[in-house]
Amino acid sequence: MRCSNCAHHDLVAIQLTIASEEVAFYRCPRCDARTWTGSTGELTRDGVLELVRAGR
């Protein structure tokens, strides 16, 4: 996967399960761009927080 901001290819990736949904967090060490993805595609930060709230 490449950074959508600077095209750097060595991203930090963390995969986890939130409220029974598989999500992944990607961070670019070059430009600090951050992206969350889920089964439906890219997630907003607010979307991730809603998943966390739903899982409580």
N, C-alpha and C positions, 0 to 999 in steps of 0.2 A: 504494500500500500504506500502511496505517495502523499505527501502533504498537499492539500488543495490550495494552500497559500503560497508556498515557495518551492514545491516539487521535491523537497528533500525526501529521501527514501528510507531513512533509518528512524522510524517513529517508535516511541514508547507505547506499548499496547497492554492494556489490562482488560481481561475478560471476566465478567462476573454475572451472577444471577440476582435480579432485583424483582421482587413480587412475581416470581415464577417466569420471568422473561430474561432471556440471555441478552446481555448488552455488552458493548465493548467501548472502552475509552481510549482514544488515541491522542498523543501529545507530541508535537514536533519540537525537538531540542534546539533546532536552529532558530525558528521564529516564534516559538511558544504558542502556535495555533493549537486549539483543542477541539476535539470532535467526539460526540457520543453517537453510536449506532445501535440499532435494535433490529428485531425481525422485520419491521416495516420500513427500515432505512434510517436515515439520519434523525437523531433526536435533539431537541433543544434542551438547554439546561433545565428549563421549567418542566419539560416533559419527563426528564429523569427524576426530578424532585417529586413529581406526581406519582411516579412508580414507587418511589421510596415510601411516600405517605400511604399508598394503597397497600403496601406490604406489611404495614404495622399491625 
